[in-house]
Amino acid sequence: MKTSFDRIVRAALAAAVVAIWPLSGQAWEPSKTVEFIVPAGTGGGADQMARAIQGIVAKHNLMKESMVVVNRSGGSGAEGFLDVKGSEGNPHKIIITLSNLFTTPLATGVPFNWRDLTPVKMMALDNFVLWVNAETPYKTPKEYVAAVKKAGAKNMKMGGTGAKQEDQIITAAIEQLTGAKWTYIPIKGGGAVAVQLVGKHIDSSVNNPIEAVAHWRGGKLRPLCVFNDNRMPYEEKLTGDLSWNSIPTCKQAGLDVSYMMLRGIFMPGGVTADQVQYYVGVLRKVQETPEWKDLMAKGAFDTTSLEGKEYADWVAREEARHVTLMKGAGFIAGQ
C-alpha cells in the first residue's frame, strides 16, 4: 500500500509541475492599467502621438489591459520626468519623450537625466517647419528674416512651446546665424502656438508639421522651410498643388539651420528585460497598422525607428549635441 501511495503522490506532483511549467515560461504582460505619461501640454505633437498610440492599441486589441494618457507638463515637462523617475521598477508606466528629455534638466537644473529611465523604442523623428501667417507677404525665409532685422526684436514675436526648449533653441540658432532678433513668446503646447499664429498674436513659429497642418490646409498658415537636411518625402497634395515635399529645406532656402526631435518611448528605471520587450512588441505592432502609417504621413514624420543599444547610443549622442546647442544659446542653468 505504501509503495502504491508513493507512486500516486509522485504522479500527482509530476502532473502539477507539468501544469505550472508553461505558466512560469510565459512572457511578462501588464496586470493593470498602464499609465502613458506625456511631459507636455495637450494638443502638441507628443500628446497627439501618445493618444494615437493609445487609440491604435485599443482598436486592434494589442494589450489585454487598458492604457490611459496622462499629461504632466509642469516645469517644461519636469513634472512628468520626475514622476517616472520616482516610479523605479514600475512596469505599468511608460512615457513619450521629445527633446525636453535633454533641454529641461539642462535649462532648469532639475535632478533628472535620461539615464534615470529605461529606453524602449524610438517611434519616429519629428520635423520643425518655419511658419508665418498666410496673410503676410513673406514667401521665403530670407524675406522674413530681412523683415525681422528691419523691424527689430521689440516688434517681432516668435512663439514656441515652452522656454529654453526646442523651439527657442532653433530661434536662437537662427538669431546667431543671421543677426535677426525676436521677442520669444513661450506658449503651453504646440497646438496653442499654431492658434496664436493664426490669430496674429505672434509673427512666426517653428512648429512641428502635425501641430499646424490643419491651419495650413485651411489657408491660415504658410510654411517657409523645414529644418531638415532633406525635404520631407510625402508628396500627397494637402493644399492646392502643395505637399510636404514642396517645402524646401531651410538650407536650400538660404537658412543653414537644421534640427529634428525625438519621439521615443521610455519606462522607469529598474524594470526587467522581459517587461521592456513586451512594450517593444506592442509598439512594433502599432507601427504595422494603417492608422500609424496615416499618422506618419499626416504629420510628415521621419520614420526612423530604433531599439535596444542603437536607441540608447542615439539618445546619448543627442544629449551631447544639446549640451553644445544650449551652451551656445546661453540656456544652461547657472551659465
N, C-alpha and C positions, 0 to 999 in steps of 0.2 A: 504493500500500500504506500509506503514511504517513497519508494522509487517512482511509482506511478504519480504520486502527488508532486514530487520534484520535477518530473517531466512536464506536468501540466503548468507549473509555475514558470519553468524556463520558457515554455512555448508562449505563455501569456506575455512575459517580459519581452521576448523577441518580437511579438506582434506589436507591442507598444512602441518599441524602438523604431520599427518599420513605419508606424503611423506618424511618429514625431519627426523622423529624419527629414522628410520633404519640407516640413514647416521651417526647420532650422536652416535649410538651404535656400529659402526664398529671399529675394532681394527686399531691401527696405522700401516702404512706402508710407506716406503720411497717415496718421491715425486720427487727425482732427483738421479743422480748417487751417489753411495756410495763409498767413498774412503777407501781402505783397506790398512792400514799402516803396513809396515814391518820395525821394528827398527834394521835392519841388512842388510848385503850385498846380492847381487844376488847369486843364486846357493846353498846357505846354506839350512839347514833344515827348518827354519822358512819361508824363501822365497818359497821353494818348496811346503810347506803345504798351504801357502796362495794362491799360484797360482793353486794348486789342488782344493781348495775350490771354488775359482773363476770359474774354468772350470766346476766343477760339478753343481754349481748354474746356470750357463748359459746353459749347456747341458740339464738339467732337468727342466728348466724354474721355478726355485724355487723363483725367485723375478721378479717383473714386471720391476723394474729399473735395470740398469747395475751396475756392481761392477768393480772398477779399482784398481789394486795393485800398490802401490807407495812405493818404498824403500827409507827410510830415516835413513841411517846408521851412520851419523856423530856423533862423540863423543861417540863411543861404543853404539849407539842406542839412546843417549840422544836427538838427533835431532827429532826422531820420538816420543819419550815420551813427550817432551815439546810441540810438535805440537798438540798432542791430549789433553794434559793438558790445553793448551790455547784455545781449542775448546769447552769449557764447554757449555753444553746444545745442542750441535750439534749432532743429531741422524743419520746424514749421514756420519759418520766417525767411523770406528772400527779399532782395532789394534790387531795383533797377538803378543803374548809375549813369550819370552824364559826367561832364568834365569837372563838375563841382566835387567829384571824388578827390581831385587834386587841389582845385582852387580854394575850396572852403577852408581846409586846415592850413594851407599856406597863407591865406589872407587874414584869417581870424586867430590863428594860434590854438584853435580848439584841439583838445587832446585826441586826435583821431588820425589814423593813417590807413591806406587801403589794405595794408598787410594785417590789420586787425580783422579783416574779413576773409572769406574763402572764395576765390574766383570760381565761377561756374561756367559761364559761356558768354562770349561776345555775340550779340544778336545782329548787330549792324553798326555802321558808322554813319553819322548824320552830317549833312552838308549845312553850310551857312550861306545865305544869299543877302546881298546888299539891296534893300528895298526902299523905295520912295513912294509917296502918294502919286497916283496916276494922273492927278490934275497938275502936277508940277511939270516944268518943261524939260527936266533932265532925262536924257536918253542913254548916257554913258557915265561911268564912274568919274572920268576926267572932268566932264561938265559939272557934275555935282560937287566934286572936291574943289574945283575952282570957285564955285559959288559959295562954298563954306569958307574958304580962305578970304574971300572978299567981304563976307558978312561978319565974320568973327564969331568966337565961341559964345558970346552973350546972346547972339541972335539965332543960333542954330543948335537944335537939340537932337541927340542920338538916344533913342530909347532902347533899353535892353533888359533882359531878365537878371535881376539882382545886381549887386555891386561887386566889382573885382572878380567877376566870373567870366565865362567865355565871351559874352557879348562885349563887355568892356575891355577885355584883353585884345579882341580884334580891333575895336575902336582905337585903343592905344597904339596898336601896331600901324594902323593907317595914319594916325597923327604923327608918329615918329618918322614914317616914310615920306609923307607929303608936306608936313608943316601945317596942315589944316587942323583946326581945333573945334571941338563940340562941347556943349554942356551935356554931360551924360546924365540921363534920367533913369534910375533903376525902377523897374516895374515888376510886380509879382506875377510871373507866369508869362510864357511866350504868347499864349492866346490873347492876353490883355495887351501885350506890346503891339500886336497887329491891329487891335481895335483902336489903340491910341494913335497909330499912324493913319488909319482910315479917317479918324476924326480930326486930323491935322494938329494934334496936341504935341506931336513930335515931328521932326523933319525927315527922319530915316530910322531904319533898324537893320540889324544883321540877323534876322530871324531864320530859323530852320524852315525848309520848304513846307513841311506839313502844317506849320503854325500859321502860314499866310496864304496857302494855296486857294482857299475858298474866296478870299478877298481879291486874289489875282484873277480867278475865274469871273468874279463879279465886276471886274473892271475898276476896282478901287485902288489897287496897288500895282506898282511896276517894278520888276526885278532888273537890276543893272548888271550884276555879275555874281558868280558863285566862287567862294573861297576854296577852290579845289584845284589840284594840278591838272585835272581833266574835266571836260564837260560831262554833265550827267547824261547817262546813256538812254534815258527814256524819251522816246520820240512820238508818243501819243499826243495829239493836239489837245491842249487844255483850254486855250482861249484864242479864238481866231485861228491863225496859222502857226501859233507858237506852242512849243512843247518845252519840257525841262531842258532838252538838248539844245534848244535855241539860245539859251542863256550862255554867253561867253564866260570863260573863266576870268577872274579878276586880272590875272597876269596877262591874258590875251588882250584885255581891255586897258592895259597900261597901269594896273594897280597890283604890284607884285607882293600880294599877301595871300597866304593860304592857311586854312585851319579846318580841321574836322573833329567831330566829337564822338566819344564812345556812347553806345547804347548797349550796356552789358549787364549781366546778372551776377550777383554775389549772394553768398549765405553768411551767417555768422561764423566766427572762428570756432574751432573745436568740434566741427561736425565730422562725420566719418566719410570715407571714400564712397561707400555704398549710397549714402544719402545724397552726396554730390551727384553721383552717377544717375540717380533717379531723376533729378531735375534736368540733367543733360539730356536724358532720353525723352522727357516730356517736351523740352524745348526743341529738340530735333524734329519731333512730330509736328510741333507748331509751325516750324519753318517749311514743312512739306505741304501745308494746306493752301488752297486757293486764296483764302482770306489774307494769309500772311503775304503772299505774292502780290496781292492787290494793294496791301498797305505799303509794301516796299516801293511799288510804282507810284502810288499816290503821293507818298512823302519823298520821292526821289532819293531814297537811301542808297548808300554804298553797301552792298550785301556781303561784305567781308564778314566771316564768322570764324571765331577761334575758340578752342577749348584747351584745358589742361595746361601744360608748361608753356605752350605757344602763347596762350592767352595771358598768363601771368607775366611772361617776358615782355609782351607788348605793353602791358599796363606799367611795368617798371620803366620802360623807355619813355612812355608818355609822361610819367611823373617827372622824370629828369628834364624833359622838354618844357614842361610847365614851370618848373623852377626857373629856368632860363628866361622864359617869356615874362613871367611875373616880376622877376628881378629887374628886367629891362623897363617894365612899366611902373616900377616902384610900388608894387602891390603886396609885397611880402610883409607880414606882420612884424612890427618893430624895425622895419628897414629905414 
